[in-house]
């Protein structure tokens, strides 16, 4: 299936076009990649629970911005925010 060339006047149009071509998976996979890379970087310096909490918090902030720009569904942003709260709560109450 071919797609028309993007009629982009700003970067948000390019982002929406990339998401349209991949049927909504592009930015969700970018979000997962951000989580995996940040977790990989942080696991070398901290323990697993602290790295998971920091990575999920960073991912939830980025997911919130992506949701505001209509790049990902709001449900995905809500899931990342809930994951962030759960991981931070487990980090605080585990000690």
PDB file of N, CA, C and O in Angstrom:
ATOM      1  N   UNK A   1       0.844  -1.172   0.000  1.00  0.00           N
ATOM      2  CA  UNK A   1       0.000   0.000   0.000  1.00  0.00           C
ATOM      3  C   UNK A   1       0.891   1.237   0.000  1.00  0.00           C
ATOM      4  O   UNK A   1       1.808   1.355   0.813  1.00  0.00           O
ATOM      5  N   UNK A   2       0.621   2.129  -0.892  1.00  0.00           N
ATOM      6  CA  UNK A   2       1.409   3.356  -0.954  1.00  0.00           C
ATOM      7  C   UNK A   2       0.676   4.480  -0.248  1.00  0.00           C
ATOM      8  O   UNK A   2      -0.553   4.505  -0.183  1.00  0.00           O
ATOM      9  N   UNK A   3       1.444   5.390   0.269  1.00  0.00           N
ATOM     10  CA  UNK A   3       0.900   6.546   0.973  1.00  0.00           C
ATOM     11  C   UNK A   3       1.295   7.810   0.232  1.00  0.00           C
ATOM     12  O   UNK A   3       2.340   7.875  -0.415  1.00  0.00           O
ATOM     13  N   UNK A   4       0.447   8.800   0.340  1.00  0.00           N
ATOM     14  CA  UNK A   4       0.744  10.086  -0.286  1.00  0.00           C
ATOM     15  C   UNK A   4       1.901  10.740   0.450  1.00  0.00           C
ATOM     16  O   UNK A   4       2.136  10.472   1.628  1.00  0.00           O
ATOM     17  N   UNK A   5       2.607  11.587  -0.247  1.00  0.00           N
ATOM     18  CA  UNK A   5       3.707  12.324   0.384  1.00  0.00           C
ATOM     19  C   UNK A   5       3.136  13.218   1.481  1.00  0.00           C
ATOM     20  O   UNK A   5       2.044  13.767   1.337  1.00  0.00           O
ATOM     21  N   UNK A   6       3.874  13.359   2.570  1.00  0.00           N
ATOM     22  CA  UNK A   6       3.330  14.157   3.670  1.00  0.00           C
ATOM     23  C   UNK A   6       3.241  15.627   3.317  1.00  0.00           C
ATOM     24  O   UNK A   6       4.144  16.189   2.697  1.00  0.00           O
ATOM     25  N   UNK A   7       2.150  16.237   3.715  1.00  0.00           N
ATOM     26  CA  UNK A   7       1.979  17.672   3.565  1.00  0.00           C
ATOM     27  C   UNK A   7       2.241  18.279   4.939  1.00  0.00           C
ATOM     28  O   UNK A   7       1.312  18.594   5.683  1.00  0.00           O
ATOM     29  N   UNK A   8       3.515  18.437   5.259  1.00  0.00           N
ATOM     30  CA  UNK A   8       3.902  18.836   6.612  1.00  0.00           C
ATOM     31  C   UNK A   8       4.295  20.304   6.640  1.00  0.00           C
ATOM     32  O   UNK A   8       5.120  20.768   5.853  1.00  0.00           O
ATOM     33  N   UNK A   9       3.681  21.017   7.569  1.00  0.00           N
ATOM     34  CA  UNK A   9       4.053  22.415   7.780  1.00  0.00           C
ATOM     35  C   UNK A   9       4.855  22.592   9.060  1.00  0.00           C
ATOM     36  O   UNK A   9       5.485  23.631   9.261  1.00  0.00           O
ATOM     37  N   UNK A  10       4.836  21.580   9.932  1.00  0.00           N
ATOM     38  CA  UNK A  10       5.650  21.614  11.152  1.00  0.00           C
ATOM     39  C   UNK A  10       6.031  20.186  11.519  1.00  0.00           C
ATOM     40  O   UNK A  10       5.616  19.237  10.853  1.00  0.00           O
ATOM     41  N   UNK A  11       6.812  20.038  12.566  1.00  0.00           N
ATOM     42  CA  UNK A  11       7.305  18.720  12.943  1.00  0.00           C
ATOM     43  C   UNK A  11       6.189  17.805  13.439  1.00  0.00           C
ATOM     44  O   UNK A  11       6.271  16.589  13.267  1.00  0.00           O
ATOM     45  N   UNK A  12       5.164  18.359  14.042  1.00  0.00           N
ATOM     46  CA  UNK A  12       4.055  17.530  14.514  1.00  0.00           C
ATOM     47  C   UNK A  12       3.376  16.832  13.352  1.00  0.00           C
ATOM     48  O   UNK A  12       2.960  15.681  13.482  1.00  0.00           O
ATOM     49  N   UNK A  13       3.257  17.501  12.226  1.00  0.00           N
ATOM     50  CA  UNK A  13       2.676  16.861  11.038  1.00  0.00           C
ATOM     51  C   UNK A  13       3.538  15.689  10.569  1.00  0.00           C
ATOM     52  O   UNK A  13       3.009  14.660  10.151  1.00  0.00           O
ATOM     53  N   UNK A  14       4.857  15.841  10.636  1.00  0.00           N
ATOM     54  CA  UNK A  14       5.748  14.744  10.250  1.00  0.00           C
ATOM     55  C   UNK A  14       5.588  13.578  11.217  1.00  0.00           C
ATOM     56  O   UNK A  14       5.568  12.420  10.799  1.00  0.00           O
ATOM     57  N   UNK A  15       5.474  13.880  12.508  1.00  0.00           N
ATOM     58  CA  UNK A  15       5.297  12.829  13.511  1.00  0.00           C
ATOM     59  C   UNK A  15       3.978  12.089  13.301  1.00  0.00           C
ATOM     60  O   UNK A  15       3.931  10.863  13.394  1.00  0.00           O
ATOM     61  N   UNK A  16       2.922  12.820  13.024  1.00  0.00           N
ATOM     62  CA  UNK A  16       1.622  12.201  12.791  1.00  0.00           C
ATOM     63  C   UNK A  16       1.654  11.358  11.515  1.00  0.00           C
ATOM     64  O   UNK A  16       1.047  10.289  11.460  1.00  0.00           O
ATOM     65  N   UNK A  17       2.357  11.836  10.498  1.00  0.00           N
ATOM     66  CA  UNK A  17       2.488  11.066   9.264  1.00  0.00           C
ATOM     67  C   UNK A  17       3.235   9.753   9.514  1.00  0.00           C
ATOM     68  O   UNK A  17       2.833   8.708   9.002  1.00  0.00           O
ATOM     69  N   UNK A  18       4.310   9.799  10.290  1.00  0.00           N
ATOM     70  CA  UNK A  18       5.064   8.578  10.607  1.00  0.00           C
ATOM     71  C   UNK A  18       4.192   7.588  11.371  1.00  0.00           C
ATOM     72  O   UNK A  18       4.289   6.378  11.164  1.00  0.00           O
ATOM     73  N   UNK A  19       3.357   8.095  12.239  1.00  0.00           N
ATOM     74  CA  UNK A  19       2.458   7.227  12.994  1.00  0.00           C
ATOM     75  C   UNK A  19       1.354   6.662  12.101  1.00  0.00           C
ATOM     76  O   UNK A  19       0.923   5.526  12.296  1.00  0.00           O
ATOM     77  N   UNK A  20       0.899   7.436  11.134  1.00  0.00           N
ATOM     78  CA  UNK A  20      -0.137   6.967  10.215  1.00  0.00           C
ATOM     79  C   UNK A  20       0.394   5.862   9.308  1.00  0.00           C
ATOM     80  O   UNK A  20      -0.292   4.868   9.071  1.00  0.00           O
ATOM     81  N   UNK A  21       1.588   6.029   8.811  1.00  0.00           N
ATOM     82  CA  UNK A  21       2.178   5.044   7.907  1.00  0.00           C
ATOM     83  C   UNK A  21       2.386   3.706   8.619  1.00  0.00           C
ATOM     84  O   UNK A  21       2.250   2.650   8.002  1.00  0.00           O
ATOM     85  N   UNK A  22       2.713   3.745   9.903  1.00  0.00           N
ATOM     86  CA  UNK A  22       2.956   2.509  10.657  1.00  0.00           C
ATOM     87  C   UNK A  22       1.712   2.036  11.405  1.00  0.00           C
ATOM     88  O   UNK A  22       1.806   1.165  12.270  1.00  0.00           O
ATOM     89  N   UNK A  23       0.564   2.593  11.084  1.00  0.00           N
ATOM     90  CA  UNK A  23      -0.728   2.209  11.672  1.00  0.00           C
ATOM     91  C   UNK A  23      -0.748   2.380  13.190  1.00  0.00           C
ATOM     92  O   UNK A  23      -1.298   1.546  13.909  1.00  0.00           O
ATOM     93  N   UNK A  24      -0.151   3.454  13.665  1.00  0.00           N
ATOM     94  CA  UNK A  24      -0.204   3.801  15.074  1.00  0.00           C
ATOM     95  C   UNK A  24       0.843   3.155  15.960  1.00  0.00           C
ATOM     96  O   UNK A  24       0.799   3.331  17.178  1.00  0.00           O
ATOM     97  N   UNK A  25       1.781   2.413  15.392  1.00  0.00           N
ATOM     98  CA  UNK A  25       2.766   1.709  16.207  1.00  0.00           C
ATOM     99  C   UNK A  25       4.077   2.465  16.368  1.00  0.00           C
ATOM    100  O   UNK A  25       4.841   2.151  17.280  1.00  0.00           O
ATOM    101  N   UNK A  26       4.363   3.426  15.538  1.00  0.00           N
ATOM    102  CA  UNK A  26       5.683   4.066  15.545  1.00  0.00           C
ATOM    103  C   UNK A  26       6.010   4.694  16.889  1.00  0.00           C
ATOM    104  O   UNK A  26       7.048   4.383  17.473  1.00  0.00           O
ATOM    105  N   UNK A  27       5.168   5.552  17.382  1.00  0.00           N
ATOM    106  CA  UNK A  27       5.479   6.273  18.617  1.00  0.00           C
ATOM    107  C   UNK A  27       5.317   5.411  19.852  1.00  0.00           C
ATOM    108  O   UNK A  27       5.948   5.675  20.876  1.00  0.00           O
ATOM    109  N   UNK A  28       4.495   4.398  19.777  1.00  0.00           N
ATOM    110  CA  UNK A  28       4.411   3.471  20.909  1.00  0.00           C
ATOM    111  C   UNK A  28       5.698   2.668  21.037  1.00  0.00           C
ATOM    112  O   UNK A  28       6.169   2.417  22.146  1.00  0.00           O
ATOM    113  N   UNK A  29       6.265   2.264  19.907  1.00  0.00           N
ATOM    114  CA  UNK A  29       7.534   1.538  19.948  1.00  0.00           C
ATOM    115  C   UNK A  29       8.693   2.453  20.335  1.00  0.00           C
ATOM    116  O   UNK A  29       9.632   2.018  21.003  1.00  0.00           O
ATOM    117  N   UNK A  30       8.634   3.711  19.922  1.00  0.00           N
ATOM    118  CA  UNK A  30       9.645   4.682  20.359  1.00  0.00           C
ATOM    119  C   UNK A  30       9.577   4.840  21.872  1.00  0.00           C
ATOM    120  O   UNK A  30      10.613   4.928  22.530  1.00  0.00           O
ATOM    121  N   UNK A  31       8.392   4.874  22.420  1.00  0.00           N
ATOM    122  CA  UNK A  31       8.215   4.992  23.867  1.00  0.00           C
ATOM    123  C   UNK A  31       8.786   3.770  24.594  1.00  0.00           C
ATOM    124  O   UNK A  31       9.426   3.915  25.636  1.00  0.00           O
ATOM    125  N   UNK A  32       8.563   2.590  24.062  1.00  0.00           N
ATOM    126  CA  UNK A  32       9.138   1.378  24.652  1.00  0.00           C
ATOM    127  C   UNK A  32      10.661   1.418  24.561  1.00  0.00           C
ATOM    128  O   UNK A  32      11.348   1.019  25.501  1.00  0.00           O
ATOM    129  N   UNK A  33      11.190   1.895  23.437  1.00  0.00           N
ATOM    130  CA  UNK A  33      12.638   1.994  23.279  1.00  0.00           C
ATOM    131  C   UNK A  33      13.240   2.986  24.279  1.00  0.00           C
ATOM    132  O   UNK A  33      14.324   2.747  24.812  1.00  0.00           O
ATOM    133  N   UNK A  34      12.551   4.085  24.533  1.00  0.00           N
ATOM    134  CA  UNK A  34      13.023   5.051  25.526  1.00  0.00           C
ATOM    135  C   UNK A  34      13.095   4.402  26.898  1.00  0.00           C
ATOM    136  O   UNK A  34      14.053   4.615  27.641  1.00  0.00           O
ATOM    137  N   UNK A  35      12.071   3.602  27.239  1.00  0.00           N
ATOM    138  CA  UNK A  35      12.082   2.914  28.527  1.00  0.00           C
ATOM    139  C   UNK A  35      13.237   1.929  28.614  1.00  0.00           C
ATOM    140  O   UNK A  35      13.948   1.902  29.618  1.00  0.00           O
ATOM    141  N   UNK A  36      13.435   1.119  27.580  1.00  0.00           N
ATOM    142  CA  UNK A  36      14.478   0.092  27.608  1.00  0.00           C
ATOM    143  C   UNK A  36      15.866   0.725  27.686  1.00  0.00           C
ATOM    144  O   UNK A  36      16.711   0.267  28.456  1.00  0.00           O
ATOM    145  N   UNK A  37      16.106   1.765  26.904  1.00  0.00           N
ATOM    146  CA  UNK A  37      17.418   2.414  26.922  1.00  0.00           C
ATOM    147  C   UNK A  37      17.672   3.101  28.256  1.00  0.00           C
ATOM    148  O   UNK A  37      18.769   2.990  28.804  1.00  0.00           O
ATOM    149  N   UNK A  38      16.683   3.809  28.787  1.00  0.00           N
ATOM    150  CA  UNK A  38      16.897   4.474  30.072  1.00  0.00           C
ATOM    151  C   UNK A  38      17.082   3.454  31.197  1.00  0.00           C
ATOM    152  O   UNK A  38      17.885   3.679  32.103  1.00  0.00           O
ATOM    153  N   UNK A  39      16.358   2.345  31.152  1.00  0.00           N
ATOM    154  CA  UNK A  39      16.549   1.300  32.156  1.00  0.00           C
ATOM    155  C   UNK A  39      17.939   0.690  32.028  1.00  0.00           C
ATOM    156  O   UNK A  39      18.597   0.432  33.036  1.00  0.00           O
ATOM    157  N   UNK A  40      18.384   0.462  30.816  1.00  0.00           N
ATOM    158  CA  UNK A  40      19.717  -0.096  30.599  1.00  0.00           C
ATOM    159  C   UNK A  40      20.826   0.815  31.088  1.00  0.00           C
ATOM    160  O   UNK A  40      21.828   0.347  31.630  1.00  0.00           O
ATOM    161  N   UNK A  41      20.652   2.106  30.901  1.00  0.00           N
ATOM    162  CA  UNK A  41      21.656   3.054  31.375  1.00  0.00           C
ATOM    163  C   UNK A  41      21.650   3.130  32.900  1.00  0.00           C
ATOM    164  O   UNK A  41      22.708   3.169  33.528  1.00  0.00           O
ATOM    165  N   UNK A  42      20.468   3.151  33.485  1.00  0.00           N
ATOM    166  CA  UNK A  42      20.366   3.307  34.937  1.00  0.00           C
ATOM    167  C   UNK A  42      20.695   2.043  35.715  1.00  0.00           C
ATOM    168  O   UNK A  42      21.110   2.135  36.870  1.00  0.00           O
ATOM    169  N   UNK A  43      20.526   0.881  35.129  1.00  0.00           N
ATOM    170  CA  UNK A  43      20.775  -0.360  35.856  1.00  0.00           C
ATOM    171  C   UNK A  43      22.264  -0.523  36.165  1.00  0.00           C
ATOM    172  O   UNK A  43      22.625  -1.213  37.118  1.00  0.00           O
ATOM    173  N   UNK A  44      23.112   0.096  35.382  1.00  0.00           N
ATOM    174  CA  UNK A  44      24.543   0.031  35.647  1.00  0.00           C
ATOM    175  C   UNK A  44      24.956   0.850  36.860  1.00  0.00           C
ATOM    176  O   UNK A  44      26.014   0.602  37.438  1.00  0.00           O
ATOM    177  N   UNK A  45      24.146   1.812  37.251  1.00  0.00           N
ATOM    178  CA  UNK A  45      24.491   2.706  38.361  1.00  0.00           C
ATOM    179  C   UNK A  45      23.690   2.449  39.626  1.00  0.00           C
ATOM    180  O   UNK A  45      24.145   2.784  40.719  1.00  0.00           O
ATOM    181  N   UNK A  46      22.502   1.858  39.498  1.00  0.00           N
ATOM    182  CA  UNK A  46      21.599   1.669  40.634  1.00  0.00           C
ATOM    183  C   UNK A  46      21.107   0.239  40.677  1.00  0.00           C
ATOM    184  O   UNK A  46      21.431  -0.575  39.812  1.00  0.00           O
ATOM    185  N   UNK A  47      20.311  -0.057  41.712  1.00  0.00           N
ATOM    186  CA  UNK A  47      19.681  -1.375  41.762  1.00  0.00           C
ATOM    187  C   UNK A  47      18.472  -1.397  40.818  1.00  0.00           C
ATOM    188  O   UNK A  47      18.078  -0.368  40.270  1.00  0.00           O
ATOM    189  N   UNK A  48      17.902  -2.577  40.645  1.00  0.00           N
ATOM    190  CA  UNK A  48      16.858  -2.760  39.635  1.00  0.00           C
ATOM    191  C   UNK A  48      15.584  -1.984  39.961  1.00  0.00           C
ATOM    192  O   UNK A  48      14.972  -1.406  39.063  1.00  0.00           O
ATOM    193  N   UNK A  49      15.175  -1.961  41.229  1.00  0.00           N
ATOM    194  CA  UNK A  49      13.920  -1.290  41.566  1.00  0.00           C
ATOM    195  C   UNK A  49      14.026   0.224  41.379  1.00  0.00           C
ATOM    196  O   UNK A  49      13.085   0.858  40.903  1.00  0.00           O
ATOM    197  N   UNK A  50      15.150   0.792  41.747  1.00  0.00           N
ATOM    198  CA  UNK A  50      15.337   2.238  41.558  1.00  0.00           C
ATOM    199  C   UNK A  50      15.442   2.583  40.068  1.00  0.00           C
ATOM    200  O   UNK A  50      14.910   3.602  39.629  1.00  0.00           O
ATOM    201  N   UNK A  51      16.113   1.751  39.308  1.00  0.00           N
ATOM    202  CA  UNK A  51      16.229   1.987  37.867  1.00  0.00           C
ATOM    203  C   UNK A  51      14.873   1.863  37.181  1.00  0.00           C
ATOM    204  O   UNK A  51      14.549   2.649  36.290  1.00  0.00           O
ATOM    205  N   UNK A  52      14.083   0.876  37.598  1.00  0.00           N
ATOM    206  CA  UNK A  52      12.751   0.695  37.017  1.00  0.00           C
ATOM    207  C   UNK A  52      11.853   1.886  37.343  1.00  0.00           C
ATOM    208  O   UNK A  52      11.101   2.346  36.484  1.00  0.00           O
ATOM    209  N   UNK A  53      11.923   2.388  38.578  1.00  0.00           N
ATOM    210  CA  UNK A  53      11.104   3.534  38.962  1.00  0.00           C
ATOM    211  C   UNK A  53      11.501   4.781  38.176  1.00  0.00           C
ATOM    212  O   UNK A  53      10.637   5.515  37.697  1.00  0.00           O
ATOM    213  N   UNK A  54      12.786   5.019  38.044  1.00  0.00           N
ATOM    214  CA  UNK A  54      13.241   6.206  37.312  1.00  0.00           C
ATOM    215  C   UNK A  54      12.897   6.101  35.826  1.00  0.00           C
ATOM    216  O   UNK A  54      12.481   7.085  35.214  1.00  0.00           O
ATOM    217  N   UNK A  55      13.068   4.924  35.253  1.00  0.00           N
ATOM    218  CA  UNK A  55      12.752   4.737  33.837  1.00  0.00           C
ATOM    219  C   UNK A  55      11.258   4.868  33.573  1.00  0.00           C
ATOM    220  O   UNK A  55      10.855   5.458  32.571  1.00  0.00           O
ATOM    221  N   UNK A  56      10.442   4.326  34.458  1.00  0.00           N
ATOM    222  CA  UNK A  56       8.999   4.441  34.257  1.00  0.00           C
ATOM    223  C   UNK A  56       8.524   5.875  34.457  1.00  0.00           C
ATOM    224  O   UNK A  56       7.592   6.312  33.782  1.00  0.00           O
ATOM    225  N   UNK A  57       9.147   6.613  35.370  1.00  0.00           N
ATOM    226  CA  UNK A  57       8.787   8.019  35.550  1.00  0.00           C
ATOM    227  C   UNK A  57       9.147   8.834  34.306  1.00  0.00           C
ATOM    228  O   UNK A  57       8.346   9.640  33.834  1.00  0.00           O
ATOM    229  N   UNK A  58      10.351   8.621  33.782  1.00  0.00           N
ATOM    230  CA  UNK A  58      10.765   9.327  32.568  1.00  0.00           C
ATOM    231  C   UNK A  58       9.848   8.979  31.403  1.00  0.00           C
ATOM    232  O   UNK A  58       9.454   9.856  30.635  1.00  0.00           O
ATOM    233  N   UNK A  59       9.512   7.713  31.273  1.00  0.00           N
ATOM    234  CA  UNK A  59       8.634   7.279  30.188  1.00  0.00           C
ATOM    235  C   UNK A  59       7.238   7.864  30.332  1.00  0.00           C
ATOM    236  O   UNK A  59       6.611   8.212  29.332  1.00  0.00           O
ATOM    237  N   UNK A  60       6.742   7.978  31.559  1.00  0.00           N
ATOM    238  CA  UNK A  60       5.400   8.543  31.748  1.00  0.00           C
ATOM    239  C   UNK A  60       5.367  10.025  31.412  1.00  0.00           C
ATOM    240  O   UNK A  60       4.376  10.510  30.865  1.00  0.00           O
ATOM    241  N   UNK A  61       6.426  10.747  31.727  1.00  0.00           N
ATOM    242  CA  UNK A  61       6.480  12.174  31.361  1.00  0.00           C
ATOM    243  C   UNK A  61       6.489  12.330  29.844  1.00  0.00           C
ATOM    244  O   UNK A  61       5.763  13.160  29.297  1.00  0.00           O
ATOM    245  N   UNK A  62       7.304  11.541  29.172  1.00  0.00           N
ATOM    246  CA  UNK A  62       7.366  11.611  27.711  1.00  0.00           C
ATOM    247  C   UNK A  62       6.042  11.154  27.094  1.00  0.00           C
ATOM    248  O   UNK A  62       5.588  11.729  26.105  1.00  0.00           O
ATOM    249  N   UNK A  63       5.426  10.131  27.669  1.00  0.00           N
ATOM    250  CA  UNK A  63       4.132   9.643  27.165  1.00  0.00           C
ATOM    251  C   UNK A  63       3.053  10.710  27.331  1.00  0.00           C
ATOM    252  O   UNK A  63       2.172  10.839  26.480  1.00  0.00           O
ATOM    253  N   UNK A  64       3.115  11.469  28.412  1.00  0.00           N
ATOM    254  CA  UNK A  64       2.142  12.536  28.614  1.00  0.00           C
ATOM    255  C   UNK A  64       2.269  13.598  27.518  1.00  0.00           C
ATOM    256  O   UNK A  64       1.266  14.058  26.974  1.00  0.00           O
ATOM    257  N   UNK A  65       3.494  13.978  27.203  1.00  0.00           N
ATOM    258  CA  UNK A  65       3.696  14.947  26.120  1.00  0.00           C
ATOM    259  C   UNK A  65       3.252  14.385  24.775  1.00  0.00           C
ATOM    260  O   UNK A  65       2.634  15.092  23.979  1.00  0.00           O
ATOM    261  N   UNK A  66       3.564  13.115  24.518  1.00  0.00           N
ATOM    262  CA  UNK A  66       3.131  12.497  23.261  1.00  0.00           C
ATOM    263  C   UNK A  66       1.614  12.410  23.169  1.00  0.00           C
ATOM    264  O   UNK A  66       1.041  12.569  22.091  1.00  0.00           O
ATOM    265  N   UNK A  67       0.969  12.159  24.296  1.00  0.00           N
ATOM    266  CA  UNK A  67      -0.492  12.098  24.306  1.00  0.00           C
ATOM    267  C   UNK A  67      -1.098  13.478  24.054  1.00  0.00           C
ATOM    268  O   UNK A  67      -2.118  13.597  23.376  1.00  0.00           O
ATOM    269  N   UNK A  68      -0.478  14.502  24.593  1.00  0.00           N
ATOM    270  CA  UNK A  68      -0.977  15.860  24.357  1.00  0.00           C
ATOM    271  C   UNK A  68      -0.828  16.277  22.899  1.00  0.00           C
ATOM    272  O   UNK A  68      -1.604  17.094  22.402  1.00  0.00           O
ATOM    273  N   UNK A  69       0.168  15.719  22.213  1.00  0.00           N
ATOM    274  CA  UNK A  69       0.364  16.017  20.792  1.00  0.00           C
ATOM    275  C   UNK A  69      -0.396  15.045  19.897  1.00  0.00           C
ATOM    276  O   UNK A  69      -0.253  15.088  18.676  1.00  0.00           O
ATOM    277  N   UNK A  70      -1.211  14.159  20.502  1.00  0.00           N
ATOM    278  CA  UNK A  70      -1.998  13.156  19.778  1.00  0.00           C
ATOM    279  C   UNK A  70      -1.132  12.194  18.974  1.00  0.00           C
ATOM    280  O   UNK A  70      -1.521  11.767  17.887  1.00  0.00           O
ATOM    281  N   UNK A  71       0.036  11.852  19.502  1.00  0.00           N
ATOM    282  CA  UNK A  71       0.897  10.883  18.844  1.00  0.00           C
ATOM    283  C   UNK A  71       0.637   9.467  19.334  1.00  0.00           C
ATOM    284  O   UNK A  71       0.836   8.506  18.590  1.00  0.00           O
ATOM    285  N   UNK A  72       0.194   9.330  20.576  1.00  0.00           N
ATOM    286  CA  UNK A  72      -0.164   8.033  21.135  1.00  0.00           C
ATOM    287  C   UNK A  72      -1.551   8.153  21.751  1.00  0.00           C
ATOM    288  O   UNK A  72      -1.974   9.254  22.102  1.00  0.00           O
ATOM    289  N   UNK A  73      -2.264   7.043  21.887  1.00  0.00           N
ATOM    290  CA  UNK A  73      -3.579   7.110  22.545  1.00  0.00           C
ATOM    291  C   UNK A  73      -3.443   7.489  24.019  1.00  0.00           C
ATOM    292  O   UNK A  73      -2.424   7.212  24.651  1.00  0.00           O
ATOM    293  N   UNK A  74      -4.463   8.114  24.545  1.00  0.00           N
ATOM    294  CA  UNK A  74      -4.444   8.522  25.946  1.00  0.00           C
ATOM    295  C   UNK A  74      -4.363   7.320  26.880  1.00  0.00           C
ATOM    296  O   UNK A  74      -3.826   7.431  27.982  1.00  0.00           O
ATOM    297  N   UNK A  75      -4.885   6.181  26.459  1.00  0.00           N
ATOM    298  CA  UNK A  75      -4.827   4.987  27.294  1.00  0.00           C
ATOM    299  C   UNK A  75      -3.382   4.538  27.519  1.00  0.00           C
ATOM    300  O   UNK A  75      -3.045   4.068  28.606  1.00  0.00           O
ATOM    301  N   UNK A  76      -2.538   4.676  26.518  1.00  0.00           N
ATOM    302  CA  UNK A  76      -1.128   4.307  26.667  1.00  0.00           C
ATOM    303  C   UNK A  76      -0.453   5.233  27.672  1.00  0.00           C
ATOM    304  O   UNK A  76       0.329   4.778  28.507  1.00  0.00           O
ATOM    305  N   UNK A  77      -0.750   6.519  27.599  1.00  0.00           N
ATOM    306  CA  UNK A  77      -0.188   7.466  28.568  1.00  0.00           C
ATOM    307  C   UNK A  77      -0.683   7.152  29.971  1.00  0.00           C
ATOM    308  O   UNK A  77       0.082   7.233  30.931  1.00  0.00           O
ATOM    309  N   UNK A  78      -1.951   6.795  30.097  1.00  0.00           N
ATOM    310  CA  UNK A  78      -2.499   6.447  31.404  1.00  0.00           C
ATOM    311  C   UNK A  78      -1.829   5.188  31.961  1.00  0.00           C
ATOM    312  O   UNK A  78      -1.544   5.116  33.156  1.00  0.00           O
ATOM    313  N   UNK A  79      -1.582   4.214  31.114  1.00  0.00           N
ATOM    314  CA  UNK A  79      -0.911   2.990  31.556  1.00  0.00           C
ATOM    315  C   UNK A  79       0.502   3.295  32.040  1.00  0.00           C
ATOM    316  O   UNK A  79       0.932   2.753  33.059  1.00  0.00           O
ATOM    317  N   UNK A  80       1.225   4.145  31.335  1.00  0.00           N
ATOM    318  CA  UNK A  80       2.585   4.474  31.774  1.00  0.00           C
ATOM    319  C   UNK A  80       2.582   5.272  33.070  1.00  0.00           C
ATOM    320  O   UNK A  80       3.476   5.101  33.899  1.00  0.00           O
ATOM    321  N   UNK A  81       1.601   6.133  33.257  1.00  0.00           N
ATOM    322  CA  UNK A  81       1.513   6.895  34.500  1.00  0.00           C
ATOM    323  C   UNK A  81       1.185   5.967  35.666  1.00  0.00           C
ATOM    324  O   UNK A  81       1.759   6.109  36.746  1.00  0.00           O
ATOM    325  N   UNK A  82       0.271   5.021  35.464  1.00  0.00           N
ATOM    326  CA  UNK A  82      -0.054   4.055  36.517  1.00  0.00           C
ATOM    327  C   UNK A  82       1.166   3.192  36.832  1.00  0.00           C
ATOM    328  O   UNK A  82       1.451   2.919  37.998  1.00  0.00           O
ATOM    329  N   UNK A  83       1.878   2.766  35.803  1.00  0.00           N
ATOM    330  CA  UNK A  83       3.093   1.984  36.005  1.00  0.00           C
ATOM    331  C   UNK A  83       4.130   2.776  36.795  1.00  0.00           C
ATOM    332  O   UNK A  83       4.829   2.226  37.646  1.00  0.00           O
ATOM    333  N   UNK A  84       4.222   4.056  36.510  1.00  0.00           N
ATOM    334  CA  UNK A  84       5.156   4.905  37.233  1.00  0.00           C
ATOM    335  C   UNK A  84       4.782   5.013  38.707  1.00  0.00           C
ATOM    336  O   UNK A  84       5.647   4.898  39.575  1.00  0.00           O
ATOM    337  N   UNK A  85       3.505   5.233  38.995  1.00  0.00           N
ATOM    338  CA  UNK A  85       3.074   5.334  40.386  1.00  0.00           C
ATOM    339  C   UNK A  85       3.274   4.016  41.138  1.00  0.00           C
ATOM    340  O   UNK A  85       3.688   4.013  42.297  1.00  0.00           O
ATOM    341  N   UNK A  86       2.980   2.908  40.478  1.00  0.00           N
ATOM    342  CA  UNK A  86       3.154   1.611  41.126  1.00  0.00           C
ATOM    343  C   UNK A  86       4.630   1.346  41.421  1.00  0.00           C
ATOM    344  O   UNK A  86       4.972   0.876  42.506  1.00  0.00           O
ATOM    345  N   UNK A  87       5.500   1.643  40.463  1.00  0.00           N
ATOM    346  CA  UNK A  87       6.923   1.365  40.679  1.00  0.00           C
ATOM    347  C   UNK A  87       7.521   2.289  41.736  1.00  0.00           C
ATOM    348  O   UNK A  87       8.359   1.855  42.526  1.00  0.00           O
ATOM    349  N   UNK A  88       7.110   3.539  41.763  1.00  0.00           N
ATOM    350  CA  UNK A  88       7.605   4.454  42.799  1.00  0.00           C
ATOM    351  C   UNK A  88       7.031   4.065  44.164  1.00  0.00           C
ATOM    352  O   UNK A  88       7.734   4.134  45.171  1.00  0.00           O
ATOM    353  N   UNK A  89       5.768   3.661  44.203  1.00  0.00           N
ATOM    354  CA  UNK A  89       5.186   3.203  45.451  1.00  0.00           C
ATOM    355  C   UNK A  89       5.871   1.967  45.991  1.00  0.00           C
ATOM    356  O   UNK A  89       6.120   1.874  47.193  1.00  0.00           O
ATOM    357  N   UNK A  90       6.181   1.018  45.126  1.00  0.00           N
ATOM    358  CA  UNK A  90       6.890  -0.177  45.572  1.00  0.00           C
ATOM    359  C   UNK A  90       8.292   0.171  46.046  1.00  0.00           C
ATOM    360  O   UNK A  90       8.801  -0.430  46.992  1.00  0.00           O
ATOM    361  N   UNK A  91       8.903   1.125  45.399  1.00  0.00           N
ATOM    362  CA  UNK A  91      10.244   1.545  45.814  1.00  0.00           C
ATOM    363  C   UNK A  91      10.220   2.176  47.201  1.00  0.00           C
ATOM    364  O   UNK A  91      11.108   1.928  48.016  1.00  0.00           O
ATOM    365  N   UNK A  92       9.201   2.993  47.469  1.00  0.00           N
ATOM    366  CA  UNK A  92       9.113   3.683  48.761  1.00  0.00           C
ATOM    367  C   UNK A  92       8.697   2.756  49.884  1.00  0.00           C
ATOM    368  O   UNK A  92       9.252   2.840  50.979  1.00  0.00           O
ATOM    369  N   UNK A  93       7.737   1.875  49.646  1.00  0.00           N
ATOM    370  CA  UNK A  93       7.191   1.040  50.709  1.00  0.00           C
ATOM    371  C   UNK A  93       7.950  -0.276  50.890  1.00  0.00           C
ATOM    372  O   UNK A  93       7.691  -1.011  51.844  1.00  0.00           O
ATOM    373  N   UNK A  94       8.863  -0.573  50.005  1.00  0.00           N
ATOM    374  CA  UNK A  94       9.619  -1.806  50.120  1.00  0.00           C
ATOM    375  C   UNK A  94      10.657  -1.742  51.245  1.00  0.00           C
ATOM    376  O   UNK A  94      11.008  -2.767  51.830  1.00  0.00           O
ATOM    377  N   UNK A  95      11.129  -0.569  51.533  1.00  0.00           N
ATOM    378  CA  UNK A  95      12.177  -0.414  52.549  1.00  0.00           C
ATOM    379  C   UNK A  95      11.645  -0.465  53.945  1.00  0.00           C
ATOM    380  O   UNK A  95      12.411  -0.349  54.902  1.00  0.00           O
TER     381      UNK A  95
END
